[in-house]
Amino acid sequence: MAAARVDDNDLDIDDPSAALQWHELPLARYGFCGQCGSSLFFKASDAPQRTSVMVGTIEDVTGLDLAGVWFAGEAQPHHLLSSDVPHHAGGDT
């Protein structure tokens, strides 16, 4: 998945139909669309003041830069990993 992490103070979520549903897990809280099931957000427990937004939900990604590749050790052979950004074997930072 590709996600962009943003401070909660800089994020506005407009949900007039109350479709957003959150699912709690030990290491993160995930936000899904209750109508179609799409994964929209996640909040890592180690950064509760920030929300990671799934890049596929953003209309214009101009200005976003790739900061790193996490779980690079699990990448499939057909995935090309950019050598220009840091790689992490798992969820380590």
Backbone hydrogen bonds, N-H to C=O, Kabsch-Sander energy under -0.5 kcal/mol:
donor,donor_aa,acceptor,acceptor_aa,energy
4,A,53,V,-2.7
5,R,3,A,-0.5
6,V,51,T,-2.5
8,D,49,Q,-2.8
10,D,7,D,-1.9
11,L,8,D,-1.4
14,D,12,D,-0.6
15,D,13,I,-0.7
18,A,15,D,-1.8
21,Q,32,F,-2.8
23,H,30,Y,-2.8
25,L,28,A,-2.3
29,R,43,K,-2.1
30,Y,23,H,-2.9
31,G,41,F,-2.2
32,F,21,Q,-3.2
32,F,30,Y,-0.5
33,C,38,S,-2.3
34,G,19,A,-3.2
34,G,32,F,-0.6
37,G,33,C,-2.2
40,L,31,G,-2.9
40,L,38,S,-0.5
41,F,31,G,-1.6
42,F,52,S,-1.8
43,K,29,R,-2.7
45,S,27,L,-2.7
47,A,44,A,-1.8
50,R,47,A,-2.0
51,T,6,V,-2.7
52,S,42,F,-3.3
53,V,4,A,-2.9
53,V,51,T,-0.6
54,M,40,L,-2.7
55,V,2,A,-2.5
57,T,54,M,-2.2
58,I,55,V,-1.7
64,L,61,V,-2.3
67,A,65,D,-0.5
69,V,86,P,-2.5
70,W,68,G,-0.5
71,F,90,G,-1.8
72,A,88,H,-2.7
73,G,89,A,-0.6
74,E,71,F,-2.0
75,A,72,A,-1.5
79,H,76,Q,-2.1
81,L,79,H,-0.7
82,S,80,L,-0.6
85,V,82,S,-0.7
88,H,69,V,-2.7
